[in-house]
Amino acid sequence: MLDKFKELFCGLDVAYGEYYLNGERDHKTGKEKGRATTKRGPVTNELFQRHLNGEINLGIIPIRSDNMCTWGCIDVDKYDIDFKNLIKEFRKKNYPLVPYRSKSGGLHLFLHTSELVSASDMIDKLHELAADLGLSGCEIFPKQRKIMVHKNDLGNWLNIPYQQAARTTRHAIYDNGMGVPISEFFDWVQKYRINLKQFHGIVIASDGFPVEEEFDQFPPCLQALIRNGCTDGFRNNALTGFATLAKKRNPEGWQKEVWERNEGFTQPLPAREVQALITQYEKKDYQYKCTDAPLKNHCNSAICKTLKYGIDGVDYMPTIDSFQVLKTKPPIYFLTIDKKTVELTGKQLNQQQLLSEQLFDQADIVWQKVKDKEYRVFLNKLKAMQQPIEGYDESNEAEEEFKDTMIQFTQETQQADNASQVEAEMWFLHEKVIVFKYRTFEKFIKKNDKSAKKFEIISMLKKNGCTKYDYYDKLKLKYVWLCRKIDEPIIERSNIAFKRQQAPFEKPNS
């Protein structure tokens, strides 16, 4: 069972997440509160087993280091949704989604594949399905199209199901709403697990409605409302969206289209309300109300901005997906925006212009400048959603930097033929130990960093295992520094082939 479970929920193998519930709930959403941490380290069989035993809440990062994945998820944290009806809806549309109860009592809609799929394709497909099902605004995993593992960017993790499998509440759900026990789970999930061809063959269900001219160029939200209809409570907002679309398509005769859209509602709006809307639109052009229901429930902004009748670039603001911090000195921040990750410093974050430049350079994202007050709100939002990356060992990075420094030093400084030549700004290799004078090394360092202080240079040498070796030459005390050749053990001091002269206080040799 363990092997099957791990294979089904495999992801990034160098990091994982753990979540600890604290017994409290958000009074607005009803979601259970807790503490989430990202940990660096191998994702072992033991971790999966401890999860199944109920000892930990394991989170897996779906995107692998090669930017591929075998699963993705729509995280439905909307607790006012009738989950049973939702399952009925996507089964009717033949969407191969597998529903699971989440740790917070919501719903996770997984898409499992038997073959590797690019994270970018998985994200796009799940956004399409979410928009059609009225689930836009829900989190999509993977959150990144690409991750920079070599720069300590690890992506975002999701809690996997069947924690404490024997008595879990985080189980898969049958179409009738009943839970799937772990003993029946693997046979059941295979019914919906798809190969690569089937994945790319998923299409948004049409339900037999007549396809209109240029329908594929309509905003995704309006496409969904035409396919699925509009509930009575949102008819006004829906009709404003159709009015904006009509004016974009037909600036001369758009009023007729607005009347026709209203007649398409199950219960059309009164004529006076439709006429009032038309009069309002005759005086002024309006943009889509993307943040209002029902448009926001079916939004796919990344696609919308590419369509002929989609949102204008000037009105488009990128979506913040995640914000992580690597606690180095200084810290490194990873901001995922529109599913693309950029690496930032604190200075770049705090200055809107610098952020805009980095978004454009690293992710080809155009940032629309906002007022200073709004930008401070944006920064506070980032701070609230910030997740630390744990398990980072800064000493490892410092060690690697020193190795690079020594390699560069030996490449740019002349090598001596014998130990005595180190006095002439050279270095000598003795039994896999680099021998050099401090002044030679200091000169090399200051060539690249004029502000480097003597105590800083000496501290760097000592921290990385270099030692000072004293000796007498012609009754004069001298010293050199010894440093092991990269990845080689340092030899004993007594083996250094310096000619030791008699010290002033020593008795003459007999």
C-alpha positions as CSV (number, residue, x, y, z in Angstrom):
1,M,0.0,0.0,0.0
2,L,2.8,2.4,0.9
3,D,4.5,2.1,-2.5
4,K,1.2,2.7,-4.3
5,F,0.4,5.7,-2.2
6,K,3.8,7.3,-2.6
7,E,3.7,6.7,-6.4
8,L,0.3,8.4,-6.7
9,F,1.2,11.5,-4.7
10,C,4.9,11.8,-5.6
11,G,6.3,15.3,-6.3
12,L,9.5,17.2,-5.5
13,D,11.9,14.9,-3.8
14,V,14.2,17.4,-1.9
15,A,11.6,19.2,0.2
16,Y,8.2,18.8,1.8
17,G,5.7,20.5,4.1
18,E,4.3,19.8,7.5
19,Y,1.2,21.3,9.0
20,Y,0.2,21.5,12.6
21,L,-3.4,22.3,13.6
22,N,-3.9,24.3,16.7
23,G,-7.6,23.5,17.3
24,E,-8.9,27.0,16.3
25,R,-11.1,28.0,13.3
26,D,-11.3,31.2,11.2
27,H,-14.6,32.8,12.3
28,K,-15.2,34.0,8.7
29,T,-14.3,31.0,6.6
30,G,-14.7,28.2,9.1
31,K,-11.2,26.9,8.1
32,E,-9.1,25.3,10.8
33,K,-6.0,27.3,11.8
34,G,-2.5,25.9,12.1
35,R,1.2,26.4,11.4
36,A,2.7,25.5,8.0
37,T,6.4,24.9,7.5
38,T,8.5,24.0,4.4
39,K,11.3,21.7,5.2
40,R,14.3,20.8,3.1
41,G,15.3,17.1,3.0
42,P,14.6,13.9,1.1
43,V,10.9,12.8,0.8
44,T,11.3,9.3,2.2
45,N,9.0,6.3,2.6
46,E,9.2,6.9,6.4
47,L,7.5,10.3,5.9
48,F,4.6,8.8,3.9
49,Q,4.2,6.0,6.5
50,R,4.2,8.5,9.4
51,H,1.5,10.5,7.5
52,L,-0.6,7.4,7.0
53,N,-0.1,6.5,10.7
54,G,-1.4,9.9,11.8
55,E,2.0,11.1,13.3
56,I,2.4,14.0,10.9
57,N,0.5,16.1,8.4
58,L,2.6,15.7,5.2
59,G,2.5,18.2,2.4
60,I,3.9,17.4,-1.0
61,I,5.1,19.8,-3.6
62,P,3.5,18.6,-6.9
63,I,6.1,20.2,-9.3
64,R,9.3,18.2,-9.6
65,S,12.8,19.6,-10.2
66,D,12.3,19.0,-14.0
67,N,9.1,21.1,-13.9
68,M,6.9,18.1,-14.5
69,C,4.1,16.5,-12.4
70,T,1.7,13.6,-12.2
71,W,-1.1,15.4,-10.2
72,G,-2.6,18.8,-9.7
73,C,-5.4,20.1,-7.5
74,I,-8.2,22.7,-7.3
75,D,-8.3,23.6,-3.6
76,V,-12.0,24.4,-2.9
77,D,-12.1,26.4,0.3
78,K,-15.7,27.6,-0.3
79,Y,-17.8,26.0,2.5
80,D,-21.1,27.3,1.2
81,I,-20.9,25.0,-1.9
82,D,-23.0,21.9,-2.1
83,F,-20.2,19.4,-2.7
84,K,-22.5,16.6,-3.7
85,N,-24.0,18.8,-6.5
86,L,-20.5,19.9,-7.6
87,I,-19.4,16.3,-8.0
88,K,-22.6,15.6,-9.9
89,E,-21.8,18.5,-12.2
90,F,-18.3,17.6,-13.2
91,R,-19.2,13.9,-13.6
92,K,-22.0,15.0,-16.0
93,K,-19.3,16.9,-18.0
94,N,-16.9,13.9,-17.9
95,Y,-14.1,15.7,-16.1
96,P,-11.8,13.1,-14.6
97,L,-11.5,14.8,-11.2
98,V,-11.1,13.0,-7.9
99,P,-12.7,14.7,-4.9
100,Y,-11.1,14.5,-1.4
101,R,-12.0,16.0,1.9
102,S,-9.4,18.5,2.9
103,K,-7.9,18.9,6.4
104,S,-10.0,22.1,6.9
105,G,-13.2,20.5,5.8
106,G,-13.2,21.8,2.3
107,L,-12.7,19.9,-0.9
108,H,-9.6,19.0,-3.0
109,L,-10.3,18.2,-6.6
110,F,-7.3,16.2,-7.8
111,L,-6.4,15.4,-11.4
112,H,-4.2,12.3,-11.5
113,T,-2.1,11.3,-14.5
114,S,-0.3,8.0,-15.1
115,E,2.4,9.9,-17.2
116,L,4.4,13.0,-16.6
117,V,2.7,16.3,-17.6
118,S,4.4,19.7,-17.6
119,A,3.4,21.8,-14.6
120,S,2.5,24.6,-17.0
121,D,0.0,22.4,-18.9
122,M,-1.5,21.1,-15.6
123,I,-2.0,24.6,-14.3
124,D,-3.7,25.7,-17.6
125,K,-6.0,22.7,-17.6
126,L,-7.1,23.1,-14.0
127,H,-7.8,26.8,-14.5
128,E,-10.0,25.9,-17.5
129,L,-11.9,23.4,-15.4
130,A,-12.2,25.7,-12.4
131,A,-13.5,28.6,-14.6
132,D,-16.2,26.3,-16.1
133,L,-17.3,25.0,-12.7
134,G,-17.5,28.4,-11.1
135,L,-14.5,27.8,-8.9
136,S,-12.2,30.6,-10.1
137,G,-10.5,32.2,-7.1
138,C,-9.7,28.8,-5.7
139,E,-6.0,27.9,-5.3
140,I,-4.5,25.8,-8.0
141,F,-1.6,23.4,-7.4
142,P,1.1,23.4,-8.7
143,K,1.3,27.1,-8.1
144,Q,4.5,27.5,-10.3
145,R,5.1,26.8,-13.9
146,K,8.8,26.4,-13.2
147,I,10.8,26.3,-10.0
148,M,14.5,27.3,-9.4
149,V,15.7,24.4,-7.2
150,H,19.3,25.4,-7.8
151,K,18.5,28.8,-6.2
152,N,16.6,27.3,-3.2
153,D,13.2,28.0,-4.7
154,L,11.1,25.0,-3.7
155,G,7.5,25.8,-4.9
156,N,4.4,25.3,-2.7
157,W,3.1,22.2,-1.1
158,L,-0.4,20.8,-0.5
159,N,-1.5,18.5,2.3
160,I,-2.2,15.1,0.9
161,P,-5.2,12.9,1.9
162,Y,-5.5,9.9,4.2
163,Q,-3.7,11.3,7.1
164,Q,-4.2,8.7,9.9
165,A,-5.6,6.5,7.1
166,A,-7.4,4.0,9.4
167,R,-9.7,6.7,10.9
168,T,-9.2,9.6,8.5
169,T,-11.7,12.3,7.6
170,R,-9.5,13.3,4.7
171,H,-10.6,10.6,2.3
172,A,-11.6,10.4,-1.3
173,I,-15.3,10.8,-1.8
174,Y,-17.6,8.5,-3.8
175,D,-20.1,10.1,-6.2
176,N,-22.9,9.5,-3.6
177,G,-21.0,11.6,-1.1
178,M,-19.7,8.6,1.0
179,G,-16.1,8.3,2.0
180,V,-13.7,5.9,0.2
181,P,-11.8,3.7,2.8
182,I,-8.1,3.2,2.1
183,S,-8.7,-0.5,1.4
184,E,-10.9,0.5,-1.7
185,F,-9.1,3.7,-2.6
186,F,-6.5,2.5,-5.1
187,D,-9.0,0.5,-7.2
188,W,-11.4,3.4,-7.3
189,V,-8.9,6.2,-8.1
190,Q,-7.6,4.2,-11.1
191,K,-11.0,4.8,-12.8
192,Y,-10.2,8.4,-13.1
193,R,-6.4,8.4,-13.5
194,I,-5.6,9.3,-17.1
195,N,-2.7,9.1,-19.5
196,L,-1.1,12.0,-21.4
197,K,-3.3,11.6,-24.5
198,Q,-6.4,11.6,-22.4
199,F,-5.1,14.6,-20.5
200,H,-4.8,16.7,-23.6
201,G,-8.1,15.4,-24.8
202,I,-10.1,17.0,-21.9
203,V,-12.3,19.7,-23.4
204,I,-14.8,22.1,-21.8
205,A,-18.2,20.5,-22.1
206,S,-20.6,22.4,-24.4
207,D,-23.9,20.8,-23.3
208,G,-25.1,21.1,-26.9
209,F,-25.5,24.9,-26.9
210,P,-25.1,26.5,-30.3
211,V,-21.6,27.9,-30.8
212,E,-21.7,31.6,-31.6
213,E,-19.4,33.5,-34.0
214,E,-16.1,34.3,-32.3
215,F,-17.3,32.5,-29.2
216,D,-13.7,31.4,-28.4
217,Q,-12.7,35.0,-28.2
218,F,-15.2,35.8,-25.5
219,P,-13.9,36.2,-21.9
220,P,-13.9,32.8,-20.2
221,C,-16.4,34.0,-17.6
222,L,-18.9,34.9,-20.2
223,Q,-18.3,31.7,-22.1
224,A,-19.1,29.8,-18.9
225,L,-22.3,31.8,-18.2
226,I,-23.5,31.1,-21.8
227,R,-22.8,27.4,-21.4
228,N,-24.1,26.9,-17.9
229,G,-26.7,29.7,-17.4
230,C,-26.8,32.3,-14.7
231,T,-28.5,32.2,-11.3
232,D,-31.2,34.7,-10.6
233,G,-29.2,36.7,-7.9
234,F,-26.4,37.6,-10.4
235,R,-28.4,38.5,-13.5
236,N,-27.6,42.3,-13.2
237,N,-23.8,41.8,-12.9
238,A,-23.9,39.2,-15.7
239,L,-25.8,41.5,-18.0
240,T,-23.2,44.3,-17.4
241,G,-20.5,41.9,-18.6
242,F,-22.5,41.0,-21.7
243,A,-23.1,44.8,-22.4
244,T,-19.3,45.4,-22.2
245,L,-18.7,42.5,-24.6
246,A,-21.5,43.7,-27.0
247,K,-19.9,47.2,-27.2
248,K,-16.5,45.7,-28.0
249,R,-18.0,43.5,-30.7
250,N,-20.5,45.8,-32.3
251,P,-20.0,49.5,-31.4
252,E,-23.0,50.5,-33.6
253,G,-25.7,47.9,-32.8
254,W,-24.7,46.5,-29.4
255,Q,-28.0,47.4,-27.7
256,K,-29.9,44.7,-29.6
257,E,-27.4,42.1,-28.3
258,V,-27.9,43.2,-24.7
259,W,-31.7,42.6,-25.1
260,E,-31.1,39.2,-26.6
261,R,-28.7,38.2,-23.8
262,N,-31.4,39.1,-21.2
263,E,-33.9,37.0,-23.0
264,G,-31.5,34.1,-22.7
265,F,-31.8,34.1,-18.9
266,T,-34.1,31.6,-17.3
267,Q,-35.9,34.5,-15.7
268,P,-35.1,37.7,-17.7
269,L,-34.7,41.0,-16.0
270,P,-37.6,43.5,-16.2
271,A,-37.4,45.7,-19.3
272,R,-37.0,48.9,-17.3
273,E,-33.7,47.5,-15.7
274,V,-32.4,46.5,-19.1
275,Q,-33.1,49.9,-20.5
276,A,-31.5,51.7,-17.6
277,L,-28.4,49.6,-18.1
278,I,-28.3,50.4,-21.8
279,T,-28.8,54.2,-21.1
280,Q,-25.9,54.1,-18.7
281,Y,-23.6,52.3,-21.3
282,E,-24.6,54.8,-24.0
283,K,-23.1,57.6,-22.0
284,K,-19.9,55.8,-21.1
285,D,-17.7,52.8,-21.8
286,Y,-17.2,50.4,-18.9
287,Q,-14.7,47.6,-18.3
288,Y,-15.6,44.1,-17.2
289,K,-16.4,43.8,-13.5
290,C,-13.9,41.0,-12.9
291,T,-14.1,41.2,-9.1
292,D,-17.8,40.8,-8.9
293,A,-19.9,37.6,-9.0
294,P,-20.7,35.8,-11.2
295,L,-17.8,36.9,-13.4
296,K,-15.2,36.3,-10.7
297,N,-16.4,32.8,-10.2
298,H,-15.5,31.8,-13.7
299,C,-12.5,34.0,-14.2
300,N,-9.3,32.9,-16.0
301,S,-7.5,36.2,-16.3
302,A,-4.3,34.8,-17.8
303,I,-6.3,33.5,-20.8
304,C,-8.7,36.5,-20.9
305,K,-6.0,39.0,-21.5
306,T,-4.9,37.2,-24.7
307,L,-8.4,37.1,-26.2
308,K,-9.9,39.6,-28.8
309,Y,-12.7,40.6,-26.5
310,G,-10.9,39.9,-23.2
311,I,-9.7,42.4,-20.6
312,D,-7.5,45.3,-21.7
313,G,-3.9,45.2,-20.6
314,V,-4.3,48.5,-18.8
315,D,-6.9,47.0,-16.5
316,Y,-5.1,43.7,-15.9
317,M,-3.3,43.2,-12.6
318,P,-1.2,40.0,-12.1
319,T,-2.4,37.5,-9.5
320,I,-0.2,36.7,-6.5
321,D,0.1,33.0,-6.0
322,S,2.6,32.6,-3.2
323,F,5.4,34.4,-1.3
324,Q,8.3,32.5,0.3
325,V,11.4,33.6,2.1
326,L,14.8,31.9,2.4
327,K,16.3,33.2,5.6
328,T,19.8,33.9,4.4
329,K,21.7,37.1,5.3
330,P,20.3,39.1,3.7
331,P,17.0,37.2,3.1
332,I,16.0,36.0,-0.4
333,Y,12.4,36.2,-1.4
334,F,10.6,34.1,-4.0
335,L,7.4,35.8,-5.3
336,T,5.2,33.6,-7.5
337,I,2.9,35.8,-9.6
338,D,0.8,34.6,-12.5
339,K,2.3,31.2,-11.9
340,K,5.8,32.5,-12.6
341,T,8.5,32.8,-9.9
342,V,10.9,35.7,-9.5
343,E,13.8,36.0,-7.1
344,L,13.9,39.3,-5.1
345,T,15.8,41.2,-2.5
346,G,14.2,43.2,0.3
347,K,15.2,46.5,-1.5
348,Q,13.5,45.3,-4.7
349,L,10.3,44.5,-2.9
350,N,10.1,47.7,-1.1
351,Q,10.5,49.9,-4.2
352,Q,7.7,49.6,-6.7
353,Q,9.9,50.6,-9.6
354,L,12.5,48.0,-8.8
355,L,9.8,45.3,-8.4
356,S,8.4,46.3,-11.8
357,E,11.8,45.9,-13.4
358,Q,12.4,42.5,-11.9
359,L,9.0,41.2,-12.9
360,F,9.6,42.3,-16.5
361,D,13.1,41.0,-16.7
362,Q,12.6,37.6,-15.0
363,A,9.0,36.7,-15.9
364,D,7.9,39.0,-18.8
365,I,5.2,40.4,-16.5
366,V,4.1,44.0,-16.9
367,W,3.3,45.6,-13.5
368,Q,0.7,48.4,-13.5
369,K,1.9,51.1,-11.1
370,V,-0.4,51.8,-8.2
371,K,-0.5,54.6,-5.6
372,D,1.9,54.4,-2.7
373,K,-0.9,53.7,-0.3
374,E,-2.1,50.8,-2.4
375,Y,1.4,49.4,-2.7
376,R,1.8,49.4,1.1
377,V,-1.4,47.4,1.3
378,F,0.1,45.0,-1.3
379,L,3.3,44.6,0.8
380,N,1.2,43.9,3.9
381,K,-0.7,41.3,2.0
382,L,2.6,39.6,1.0
383,K,3.8,39.7,4.6
384,A,0.6,38.0,5.8
385,M,1.0,35.2,3.3
386,Q,4.8,34.8,3.7
387,Q,6.0,31.2,4.2
388,P,9.5,30.5,5.5
389,I,11.7,27.8,3.8
390,E,13.2,25.8,6.7
391,G,16.2,23.5,6.8
392,Y,18.5,25.9,4.9
393,D,22.1,25.7,6.1
394,E,23.8,29.0,5.4
395,S,27.2,27.5,6.4
396,N,27.0,25.2,3.4
397,E,26.6,28.2,1.1
398,A,29.5,29.9,2.8
399,E,31.6,26.8,2.4
400,E,30.8,26.6,-1.3
401,E,31.7,30.3,-1.7
402,F,35.0,29.8,0.0
403,K,35.8,26.9,-2.3
404,D,35.1,29.1,-5.3
405,T,37.3,31.8,-3.8
406,M,40.3,29.4,-3.3
407,I,39.9,28.0,-6.8
408,Q,40.0,31.5,-8.2
409,F,43.0,32.4,-6.0
410,T,45.0,29.5,-7.2
411,Q,44.1,30.3,-10.8
412,E,44.9,34.0,-10.7
413,T,48.0,33.7,-8.5
414,Q,51.3,32.2,-9.7
415,Q,52.2,28.8,-8.3
416,A,55.7,28.4,-6.7
417,D,58.2,25.7,-7.4
418,N,59.3,25.5,-3.8
419,A,58.2,26.7,-0.4
420,S,60.6,29.6,-0.1
421,Q,59.0,31.3,-3.2
422,V,55.8,32.1,-1.2
423,E,57.7,35.2,0.0
424,A,57.4,36.4,-3.6
425,E,53.6,36.6,-3.7
426,M,53.2,33.0,-4.9
427,W,51.5,29.9,-3.5
428,F,53.0,26.5,-3.0
429,L,51.3,23.1,-3.1
430,H,52.7,20.7,-0.5
431,E,51.1,17.3,-0.3
432,K,47.7,18.6,-1.2
433,V,48.0,21.6,1.1
434,I,48.0,25.1,-0.3
435,V,50.7,27.3,1.3
436,F,50.6,31.1,1.0
437,K,51.5,34.3,2.8
438,Y,48.6,36.4,4.2
439,R,49.6,39.5,2.2
440,T,49.4,37.5,-1.1
441,F,45.8,36.3,-0.2
442,E,44.8,39.8,1.0
443,K,46.0,41.4,-2.2
444,F,43.8,38.9,-4.2
445,I,40.8,39.6,-2.0
446,K,41.1,43.3,-2.2
447,K,41.3,43.2,-6.0
448,N,37.7,42.1,-5.9
449,D,36.6,43.8,-2.7
450,K,38.5,47.0,-1.8
451,S,36.5,47.4,1.4
452,A,37.5,44.0,2.9
453,K,39.1,44.3,6.4
454,K,42.0,42.3,7.7
455,F,39.9,40.8,10.6
456,E,37.2,39.8,8.1
457,I,39.7,38.0,5.8
458,I,41.4,36.2,8.7
459,S,38.0,35.2,10.1
460,M,37.0,33.7,6.8
461,L,40.2,31.7,6.6
462,K,39.8,30.3,10.2
463,K,36.1,29.5,9.7
464,N,37.0,27.4,6.7
465,G,39.7,25.3,8.4
466,C,42.8,27.2,7.3
467,T,45.6,27.4,9.9
468,K,48.5,29.7,10.6
469,Y,51.9,28.1,10.6
470,D,54.9,29.8,12.4
471,Y,58.5,29.1,11.6
472,Y,61.9,30.7,11.9
473,D,64.0,31.7,8.9
474,K,67.4,33.1,9.8
475,L,66.4,33.7,13.4
476,K,63.4,35.7,12.1
477,L,59.9,34.5,13.0
478,K,57.7,34.2,10.0
479,Y,54.4,32.6,9.2
480,V,52.3,31.2,6.3
481,W,48.7,30.0,6.0
482,L,47.9,26.4,5.2
483,C,44.7,25.5,3.4
484,R,43.7,22.1,2.3
485,K,43.3,21.7,-1.4
486,I,39.6,21.6,-2.2
487,D,37.9,18.3,-1.0
488,E,41.3,17.0,0.3
489,P,42.2,16.4,3.9
490,I,44.7,18.7,5.5
491,I,48.1,17.2,6.5
492,E,49.8,17.5,9.8
493,R,51.8,20.7,10.5
494,S,54.9,18.7,11.3
495,N,55.0,17.5,7.7
496,I,55.5,20.9,6.1
497,A,58.8,21.0,4.4
498,F,59.9,24.4,5.8
499,K,63.5,24.5,7.0
500,R,63.2,25.2,10.7
501,Q,66.0,27.5,12.0
502,Q,67.1,27.9,15.6
503,A,65.0,30.3,17.6
504,P,66.8,33.0,19.6
505,F,65.9,31.5,22.9
506,E,66.9,27.9,22.0
507,K,70.2,26.3,22.8
508,P,72.5,25.6,19.8
509,N,72.2,22.2,18.3
510,S,74.8,19.8,19.6
